[in-house]
Amino acid sequence: MTFMVESVADTRADEVDAVVEAAAAASGPWAVMESADRARVLGGIADRLDAHAAELIPLAMCETRLPETRLVGELKRTSFQLRLFAQQVLDGGFLDVRIDGADAQWPMGAPRPDLRRMNVPLGPVLNFAASNFPFAFSVAGGDTASALAAGCPVIVKGNPGHPALSRAVGRLVDEAFVECGAPSETFGLIFGRDAGVRALTHPAVTAVAFTGSTAGGRALYDLACGRPVPIPFYGELGSVNPVFVTAEAAQSRAEEIAAGLLTAVSSSAGQLCTKPGLVAVPEGSPVLAELAGTAPVPTGEMLNESIAAGFAMAVEHVRGHPEVTVLMGGGPGEALLMVTTARTVLADRDALMHEIFGPATLLVTYRDTTELLELARSVRGELTVSVFGDHADDTTRALLAAAAGAAGRVLWNSWPTGLSVTYAQQHGGPYPATTAPATTSVGTAAITRFLRPVAFQSVPEELLPAQLRTENPLGVPRSVNGARAQ
């Protein structure tokens, strides 16, 4: 299939302002829209994505170089998560409704007033679409779905790597709003770096979601914090995703671990934020022998020339270190495995423990358990940390404790590149992996990023939001005087 990226004009400053202001005007109507109608919009977007797969998949292939099978699965994931958030809207649990009735005998020593608390939408959200997931982290992806589910209008800053696909998906989103009678201004699409910055600094924008590079994300984060009224910036900035293999696991499952590593590093040409970038194995490990004896693994093409250039620069930075050697691969379109020692990494952490976005990883050999644990405890700010072990012993417990202190997702005997969209998922981590470690960008908890709590004190029943009224006409889950109730 011929590779192409359609040229698209940057959105002018006045057009950006118009899109943001229209979203602000739609905030009120969208926030108070019946939950069934809001869920219907999300479901309508999902239905349209599925119905137009035959148009969207080839377009994505042309613009991103990603293979058809990967894109088919990603589109399915995208429509699934839209429907999952529609279910959350209907359930209402995300509102976190809490009701404490007036109590003249409240034990704190003073009467308790009638207090009724619930989450409300923040307002217009700006979503910077990612390049490596043209469906799942782009125009109708998880950030858009969760913000719309929360009751927030969304302005998407389209990724320059797939503008034609972005516009095609944007049209489908617009159609879903029109069909359901929702304000069409609830969704907007803009293009261009300057347009994104202008939208971010517009006073009507109340929160930002971002997936991309550390440098770009940090620059935008600083802008968000430096506004006259700072706003939340939910940035995913990158991760090394270290993997720690115990001596027992390396001995008993060398072939399995080596095969899994090669798959994790080469899939999607390594252009995944969860790709393992550092793998610790014992010195003289059979895992190294398995890998060294394997033929180079093809990876396919990278998304675009800019990402390819960034990958080459990052590889050169690590490969040029005097204590790093090549174990296998590294030719055009091949996965690259490099190797060094734990003591080298510990002595030069900043140079060697950073993300390489692409099909390369650094194998790190350790001499003993003490060195393994020292390496694990040096990790900070990761999306994931994986541990491969055979026994529940002091070593694995210490590795898991170090992992939980450094990452948002801790994996046991599994690779981090599979990311399920579900209720308990956590895709986040301490800085620099993300700018908001208490939140997730994947799974149903992502909706909480775009909400804030409001408590109504002694407000007459007829003036309260329906969700807070005593009779609970909408049937939302809630806490009443500290006990769960319907």
Secondary structure, 3 states (H helix, E strand, C coil): CCCCCCCCCCCCHHHHHHHHHHHHHHHHHHHHCCHHHHHHHHHHHHHHHHHCHHHHHHHHHHHHCCCHHHHHHHHHHHHHHHHHHHHHHHHCHHHCEEEECCECCCCCCCCECCEEEEEEECCCEEEECCCCCCCCCCCCCHHHHHHHHHCCCEEEECCCCCHHHHHHHHHHHHHHHHHCCCCHHHEEEECCHHHHHHHHHCCCCCEEEEECCHHHHHHHHHHHHHCCCCCCEEEECCCCCCEEECHHHHHHCHHHHHHHHHHHHHHHHHCCCCCCCEEEEECCCHHHHHHHCCCCCECCCCCCHHHHHHHHHHHHHHHCCCCCEEEEECCCCECEEEEEEHHHHHHCHHHHCCCCCCCEEEEEEECCHHHHHHHHHCCCCEEEEEEECCCCCHHHHHHHHHHHHHEEEEEECCCCCCCCCCCCCCCCCCCCCECCCCCCCCCHHHHHHHEEEEEEECCCHHHCCHHHCCCCCCCCCEEECCEEEC
